[in-house]
Every structure is written in C-alpha cells, then in structure tokens.
Amino acid sequence: MILDFAKDPNEYVSRRALLAMPALRPDCVEQFAPLFWERNCYSLELQEYQRIAVLVSLDAIHSSLLPQYLEQAKQDGRRYLLEHAERIKGGLL
C-alpha cells in the first residue's frame, strides 16, 4: 500500500509515503529517489520538500546513493534543502 501512496498525485501524501518507506519497504527507497528528486509538477517550495524527503529517506537506509544526492542538494542551493543536507552530513538527523 505504501508504494501506491508514494505514487499519489497529492504532494503531501506522496512525500509522507516516501518518509515512511524506510521502515516499511527499505528495498524501494532507492527506486523512488530519482522520481521524487526530478518531479517538476509541484511549486518550487513543494519540490524542495520532495527533495528533503529523498535525503532523509536515503539517510535512513544508509544508502550508497546518499553522497550523490547530497552533492545535488548543494548544487540546487535552496535554503532548507541545504540545511537538511548539512544536518545529514553532520550526523544530526
């Protein structure tokens, strides 16, 4: 069911599903990361939240993809995304 919620067109529903995925389906987090990172169907603010959810979820499963996404967050440059990336790098999340 969590996979269906991750595909929901409502931004909040899909984001919450991704954040719950590490506990329920950790094997699927990396599969959904690119989809959430590249989604351009939401406002810039909501897209930033989607990207934060990717970082948090990848960190939760100790993904080898995390450094790549942390670098992309740095290149993105949005304030809250950068703050989360720095917290993850510092082991604060």
Order of alpha helices (4+ residues) and beta strands (2+ residues): alpha-alpha-alpha-alpha-alpha-alpha
